[in-house]
Amino acid sequence: MKFFIDTADVGEIRSWNETGLIDGVTTNPSLILKSGRDINEALAEICDIVAGPVSGEVTALDTAGMISQGKTLAKIASNICIKLPLTLDGLKACKALTGEGFKTNVTLCFSANQALLAAKAGATFVSPFIGRLDDINIDGMELIEEIRAIFDNYDFKTEILAASLRTANHVKDCAISGADVATIPPSTLEKLVAHPLTDKGLAAFLADWEKTGQSIG
Ligand code: G3P
């Protein structure tokens, strides 16, 4: 499973990219707001740091506007992936933009039927939002399983990009369910690393090592 980082915070991206674990980046208008950055400048910097796909989201609601904004964003760098909302206009824009060779990410997907439409429109990625389904007491992970089954039935090449992931268990369950990509906020990435028994074990080893009086190298 690929890891994308779900933030427009360039400092966080630079730091997490040093781990070698980051395969791409997703942003959205809320994340751009949170970063306090100009979208063009932020995306250009991010695309310089991370070689993989970097999603930048359009804000137009009509197909022509989405296509025009998508092409503007794509001029920033060759690894820009145009993020489009899962609406009828968004699907039309997806079909047109993928037809012209652009990478696309159809976002705000909340049902298997919506994902099927995104795949039929040729999306590079479709983004089901897990946490927001959990918020309304619908099992977000079941959606990943349904989409995986549908895409495998018909050999769709669209990648399942699990989004709105808020917990370490979300990430693990995505991997079990066969998501192609998990986009993970920095705070959740930190939770993947941490385990109290790792900290406890390390402290015990270091205490015993101290008692040996030895040093390495
Ligand atoms: O990638 C989508 C993500 O940013 C949304 O997450 O936590 O606002 O539902 P959240």
Boltz pocket constraint, residues with backbone or C-beta under 6 A from the ligand:
constraints:
  - pocket:
      binder: B
      contacts: [[A, 6], [A, 26], [A, 28], [A, 129], [A, 131], [A, 132], [A, 163], [A, 164], [A, 165], [A, 166], [A, 183]]
      max_distance: 6.0
